[in-house]
């Protein structure tokens, strides 16, 4: 399944640095590991804000919302 492979790829990159969370509004962008960005986006969602966009800094690879929700599930965070 293509989605399972893609999810496994994201999971394998959780500890990799070089990711950026670009929030909506006036909040500043932050950088760190993919796990850091997934947790920060989850905190934004839980506080009623838009989770923002997560991109890999080096090549602008962007996670879709479905992929982000799958990472939250993997990390045990409520969706």
Secondary structure by P-SEA (a helix, b strand, c coil): caaaaaaaaaaaaccccbbbbbbcccbbbbbccaaaaaaaaaaaaaacccccccccccccccccaaaaaaaaaaacccc
